[in-house]
Amino acid sequence: MDVSKIRLYLRLLQAASIGSKTALKMIKALGNIENVFQSSPRNISERCGLPTKMIEKIFKPEEKTWIDQQINLCLKQQIDIVCYEEEFYPPLLREIDSPPLLLFIKGKIPKHWQNAIALVGTRNPTPYGIQTARKLAYQIAYAGFPVISGFALGIDTQAHLGALAANGTTWAVLGSGIDHCYPAQNYELSERISAQGLLISEFPMGTAPTRFTFPLRNRIISGLSVGVVIVEAAQGSGALLTAQLALEQGRLVFAVPGRIDNPCSFGPNQLIKQGAKLVDQLQDILEEIHYLHPKVKVDSKKMNRKDQTPIAIELSKDERLVYEALNDQEMSLDELAEKTDLAVSVLCPLLIRLEMKKIVQQLPGNRYAKI
């Protein structure tokens, strides 16, 4: 953590009426944050086309106590602060229209941010919505993609739980400071997420959630992802705002259809009418993001019969069992279960992983074959 640079970013956050878009305009025009504070209000005004009075606000004496408190609290609670200019800042998030100046992150920050899928929806889901959200999140995480959601009650919580159940990674984007667990009943979940994924917020420590912080959070949920899945969202809901932001950011939008007599089906059904990809299984998502995973070969003692090339990547014991059971012929789930002595519930995620590795394909009639 570059404390000296972070102090300058925190000074920008203190300046009233200086939003992230304006702040980043100055940083880009001057080259870096240090140059901003080494320049003059007049020079910045001329370079950026901004009112001098607005710029003068960032040169007021810093509230040293507040800045020290922020840094000390983060150090004490093992929270990293990542600024826009750092290499560990998520590259996809850097592309959006108004990326946050700072990210407060609890958990192990990846050296290379993975392509992730967001899954969001209503705070008041039906049993169908709960089951679907948890199932899809499990499958997405098991396939190797981090699952992003907003930590709210309802669909968001189920998305995080589904990813954790698959021993996968999940990122929770908060509408408050990381030290302000909201909702309070998700405290245990926040501990599990920080141990197995990431808690992420753009808000300084001590920031309580408000009706203004949640819409701001939504642009980060979509901005971190390559695609957003909507599961149950009523008209005017925050999940639909996230979908709209995703479209504006050039992200993929997926929607799970629902009953026409359920108000929470309005959002996903409307999105499907407008061109969102209908999702009723993980394969619908994988078809749209296949370009993210180049074809690979299996690590086995055998040679590939078709091209006689050595095999490249490792498979788990069960993955190899399923792969070799196919034996160059199509098989149904039941046939595979009988041949491998694995339950269908175990086979499904294994087949998803093999599909992601481009060595097995699903055929019509729920049958599978080697590629």
JOHUSUL-V855254 format. One record per residue. N is the residue number from 1. RES is the residue in one small letter. PHI is phi in whole degrees, -180 to 180 (* if undefined). OMEGA is omega as a letter, one per 20 degrees, with the letter a starting at -180 (* if undefined). Layout:
N|RES|PHI|OMEGA + N|RES|PHI|OMEGA
//
This chain:
1|m|*|r + 2|d|-82|a + 3|v|-63|a + 4|s|-63|r + 5|k|-69|a + 6|i|-63|r + 7|r|-59|r + 8|l|-67|r + 9|y|-65|r + 10|l|-65|r + 11|r|-63|r + 12|l|-64|r + 13|l|-63|a + 14|q|-72|a + 15|a|-70|a + 16|a|-64|r + 17|s|69|r + 18|i|-100|r + 19|g|-80|a + 20|s|-64|a + 21|k|-65|r + 22|t|-67|a + 23|a|-61|a + 24|l|-70|r + 25|k|-61|r + 26|m|-68|a + 27|i|-62|a + 28|k|-68|a + 29|a|-68|a + 30|l|-93|r + 31|g|106|r + 32|n|-166|a + 33|i|-65|a + 34|e|-63|r + 35|n|-65|r + 36|v|-61|a + 37|f|-80|r + 38|q|-92|a + 39|s|-92|r + 40|s|-113|r + 41|p|-55|a + 42|r|-67|a + 43|n|-64|r + 44|i|-63|r + 45|s|-60|a + 46|e|-69|a + 47|r|-72|a + 48|c|-107|a + 49|g|68|a + 50|l|-115|r + 51|p|-61|a + 52|t|-61|a + 53|k|-63|r + 54|m|-66|a + 55|i|-66|a + 56|e|-60|a + 57|k|-64|a + 58|i|-79|a + 59|f|-99|r + 60|k|-66|r + 61|p|-54|a + 62|e|-68|r + 63|e|-81|a + 64|k|-56|a + 65|t|-62|a + 66|w|-63|a + 67|i|-62|r + 68|d|-61|r + 69|q|-62|r + 70|q|-59|a + 71|i|-66|a + 72|n|-67|r + 73|l|-62|a + 74|c|-67|r + 75|l|-64|a + 76|k|-66|a + 77|q|-98|r + 78|q|57|r + 79|i|-110|r + 80|d|-86|r + 81|i|-116|a + 82|v|-113|a + 83|c|-96|a + 84|y|-54|a + 85|e|-83|a + 86|e|-77|a + 87|e|-68|a + 88|f|-85|r + 89|y|-70|a + 90|p|-59|a + 91|p|-62|r + 92|l|-65|a + 93|l|-68|r + 94|r|-64|a + 95|e|-80|a + 96|i|-74|a + 97|d|-63|a + 98|s|-136|r + 99|p|-66|r + 100|p|-65|r + 101|l|-65|a + 102|l|-129|r + 103|l|-122|r + 104|f|-96|a + 105|i|-131|r + 106|k|-114|a + 107|g|129|a + 108|k|-86|a + 109|i|-71|a + 110|p|-71|r + 111|k|-66|r + 112|h|-128|a + 113|w|-67|a + 114|q|-78|r + 115|n|-67|a + 116|a|-125|r + 117|i|-117|r + 118|a|-92|r + 119|l|-137|a + 120|v|-137|r + 121|g|177|a + 122|t|-67|r + 123|r|-82|a + 124|n|-126|a + 125|p|-78|r + 126|t|-83|r + 127|p|-54|r + 128|y|-62|a + 129|g|-64|r + 130|i|-61|a + 131|q|-63|a + 132|t|-67|a + 133|a|-62|a + 134|r|-67|a + 135|k|-65|a + 136|l|-64|r + 137|a|-63|r + 138|y|-59|a + 139|q|-67|r + 140|i|-62|a + 141|a|-67|r + 142|y|-66|r + 143|a|-76|r + 144|g|107|r + 145|f|-98|r + 146|p|-61|r + 147|v|-102|r + 148|i|-103|r + 149|s|-155|a + 150|g|-104|r + 151|f|70|r + 152|a|-76|r + 153|l|-65|r + 154|g|91|a + 155|i|-60|a + 156|d|-58|a + 157|t|-60|a + 158|q|-65|r + 159|a|-63|r + 160|h|-64|a + 161|l|-65|r + 162|g|-63|r + 163|a|-65|r + 164|l|-66|r + 165|a|-63|r + 166|a|-87|a + 167|n|58|r + 168|g|-97|a + 169|t|-108|r + 170|t|-137|r + 171|w|-116|r + 172|a|-104|r + 173|v|-98|a + 174|l|-96|r + 175|g|-99|a + 176|s|-155|r + 177|g|-67|a + 178|i|-63|a + 179|d|-82|a + 180|h|-115|a + 181|c|-71|r + 182|y|-138|j + 183|p|-75|a + 184|a|-61|a + 185|q|-70|r + 186|n|-98|a + 187|y|-60|r + 188|e|-61|r + 189|l|-63|r + 190|s|-63|r + 191|e|-67|r + 192|r|-67|a + 193|i|-66|a + 194|s|-66|r + 195|a|-82|a + 196|q|-118|a + 197|g|-159|a + 198|l|-141|r + 199|l|-101|a + 200|i|-130|r + 201|s|-150|r + 202|e|-95|a + 203|f|-93|a + 204|p|-60|r + 205|m|-58|r + 206|g|90|a + 207|t|-76|r + 208|a|-83|r + 209|p|-70|r + 210|t|-139|r + 211|r|-69|r + 212|f|-93|a + 213|t|-75|a + 214|f|-68|r + 215|p|-61|r + 216|l|-65|r + 217|r|-60|a + 218|n|-62|a + 219|r|-69|r + 220|i|-78|r + 221|i|-57|a + 222|s|-72|a + 223|g|-65|r + 224|l|-79|a + 225|s|-103|r + 226|v|-95|r + 227|g|-164|a + 228|v|-123|r + 229|v|-106|r + 230|i|-105|r + 231|v|-122|a + 232|e|61|r + 233|a|-156|a + 234|a|-74|r + 235|q|-59|r + 236|g|82|a + 237|s|-79|r + 238|g|-64|r + 239|a|-64|r + 240|l|-70|r + 241|l|-63|r + 242|t|-63|r + 243|a|-63|r + 244|q|-64|r + 245|l|-63|r + 246|a|-60|r + 247|l|-63|r + 248|e|-65|a + 249|q|-88|r + 250|g|79|r + 251|r|-92|r + 252|l|-76|r + 253|v|-125|r + 254|f|-120|r + 255|a|-144|r + 256|v|-94|a + 257|p|-66|r + 258|g|-136|r + 259|r|-62|a + 260|i|-71|r + 261|d|-95|r + 262|n|-103|a + 263|p|-54|a + 264|c|-76|r + 265|s|-86|a + 266|f|-56|a + 267|g|-60|a + 268|p|-64|r + 269|n|-64|r + 270|q|-66|r + 271|l|-63|r + 272|i|-64|r + 273|k|-60|a + 274|q|-87|r + 275|g|114|r + 276|a|-66|a + 277|k|-74|r + 278|l|-70|a + 279|v|-122|r + 280|d|-129|r + 281|q|-160|a + 282|l|-59|a + 283|q|-56|r + 284|d|-63|r + 285|i|-77|a + 286|l|-61|a + 287|e|-61|a + 288|e|-88|a + 289|i|-121|a + 290|h|-61|a + 291|y|-66|a + 292|l|-79|a + 293|h|-128|r + 294|p|-63|a + 295|k|-63|r + 296|v|-128|r + 297|k|-117|a + 298|v|-85|r + 299|d|-87|a + 300|s|-149|r + 301|k|-72|a + 302|k|-84|r + 303|m|-96|r + 304|n|-66|a + 305|r|-67|a + 306|k|-78|a + 307|d|-117|r + 308|q|57|r + 309|t|-98|r + 310|p|-65|a + 311|i|-84|a + 312|a|-109|a + 313|i|-117|a + 314|e|-85|r + 315|l|-122|r + 316|s|-70|a + 317|k|-58|a + 318|d|-71|r + 319|e|-63|r + 320|r|-65|r + 321|l|-59|a + 322|v|-68|a + 323|y|-60|a + 324|e|-74|r + 325|a|-67|r + 326|l|-64|r + 327|n|49|r + 328|d|60|r + 329|q|-143|r + 330|e|-71|r + 331|m|-144|r + 332|s|-84|r + 333|l|-59|a + 334|d|-64|r + 335|e|-66|r + 336|l|-65|r + 337|a|-61|a + 338|e|-68|a + 339|k|-75|a + 340|t|-96|a + 341|d|63|r + 342|l|-110|r + 343|a|-67|r + 344|v|-58|r + 345|s|-63|r + 346|v|-84|a + 347|l|-64|a + 348|c|-56|r + 349|p|-65|r + 350|l|-64|r + 351|l|-66|r + 352|i|-61|r + 353|r|-63|a + 354|l|-68|r + 355|e|-66|r + 356|m|-64|a + 357|k|-86|r + 358|k|61|r + 359|i|-122|r + 360|v|-136|r + 361|q|-130|r + 362|q|-90|a + 363|l|-111|r + 364|p|-54|a + 365|g|81|r + 366|n|58|r + 367|r|-111|a + 368|y|-131|r + 369|a|-154|r + 370|k|-68|r + 371|i|-92|*
//
